[in-house]
Amino acid sequence: MSDCIFCKLANHEIPTNIVFEDDLVAAFEDANPQAPVHVLVVPKAHYENIIDDVPAETLGAMANAVKEVARIKGLDEGFRVITNKGEAAGQTVMHLHWHVLGGKTLGEGLV
């Protein structure tokens, strides 16, 4: 999708602080962090949300990226992974992304 900001960030068309990447996904710092560690994991191909027929290989790469982000960022004590589907759930960029949050004790409320 040519006008998608996450496509552009994940594919290095716009500079960002990449934490981890492989052939299928990129993980980068959130521009509006909600925790001391707030990294977004996004596929390099465009999928609107978690139920947009995302290939298993891409979902697996995203899960591996979460593991690598946690290792790189030292989230040994724990972390939270969140994804939203649609505006009613709080999705503001219509490109599948997982929030990896940590670096402090996280409350029970939503981010």
C-alpha positions in Angstrom: 0.0 0.0 0.0 1.8 3.1 -1.2 0.4 5.6 1.4 0.8 3.4 4.5 3.3 4.9 7.0 4.1 1.5 8.5 4.9 0.0 5.1 7.2 2.9 4.5 8.9 2.6 8.0 9.2 -1.2 7.7 10.8 -1.0 4.3 13.2 1.8 5.1 11.5 4.5 3.0 11.2 6.6 6.1 14.0 6.6 8.7 13.2 5.0 12.1 15.0 3.3 14.9 14.9 -0.3 13.9 15.3 -2.7 16.9 15.1 -5.9 14.9 14.2 -7.1 11.4 14.3 -10.1 9.1 13.0 -10.6 5.5 9.3 -10.5 6.6 9.0 -8.1 9.5 10.5 -5.1 11.1 10.4 -3.9 14.8 10.9 -0.3 15.6 10.5 2.2 18.5 7.0 3.6 18.8 6.9 7.4 18.2 4.4 7.8 21.1 5.7 5.4 23.7 3.2 4.2 26.4 5.9 2.5 28.5 9.7 2.7 28.9 10.0 0.1 26.2 7.4 0.4 23.4 8.3 -1.3 20.2 6.1 -2.0 17.2 6.4 -5.3 15.3 5.0 -5.0 11.7 5.1 -7.1 8.7 6.9 -5.6 5.7 3.9 -6.6 3.4 0.7 -4.8 4.0 -2.0 -6.5 6.0 -4.7 -4.4 7.6 -5.1 -6.4 10.8 -4.7 -9.7 12.6 -7.6 -11.3 10.6 -6.6 -10.1 7.2 -5.5 -13.6 6.0 -2.0 -13.1 7.2 0.2 -16.0 6.2 1.4 -18.3 9.0 5.0 -17.7 8.0 4.5 -13.9 8.6 2.8 -14.5 12.0 5.6 -16.8 13.0 8.2 -14.2 12.0 6.3 -11.6 14.1 6.3 -13.9 17.1 10.1 -14.5 16.6 10.5 -10.7 16.4 8.7 -10.3 19.8 11.2 -12.8 21.3 14.2 -10.9 19.8 12.9 -7.5 20.9 12.4 -8.8 24.5 16.0 -10.2 24.4 17.5 -7.0 22.9 15.6 -4.7 25.3 16.2 -6.8 28.4 12.6 -7.6 29.2 13.5 -10.6 31.4 10.9 -9.7 34.0 8.0 -9.7 31.6 6.3 -7.7 28.8 2.9 -7.3 27.2 2.0 -7.8 23.5 -1.1 -6.1 22.2 -2.7 -5.8 18.8 -5.9 -4.0 17.9 -8.4 -4.7 15.1 -10.3 -1.6 13.8 -10.9 1.9 15.0 -13.4 0.8 17.7 -10.5 -1.2 19.4 -8.1 1.7 19.1 -6.3 0.9 15.9 -5.1 4.2 14.4 -2.8 2.9 11.6 -4.6 0.3 9.5 -1.5 -1.9 9.1 -1.2 -5.0 11.3 1.2 -4.2 14.2 1.9 -5.7 17.6 2.9 -3.4 20.5 5.6 -4.8 22.7 5.5 -3.0 26.1 7.7 -3.4 29.1 10.4 -1.9 31.2 8.1 -1.3 34.2 5.3 -3.0 36.0 2.2 -2.8 33.8 -1.2 -2.3 35.3 -4.3 -4.3 34.4 -5.8 -1.5 32.3 -5.6 -1.2 28.6 -2.8 0.8 27.0 
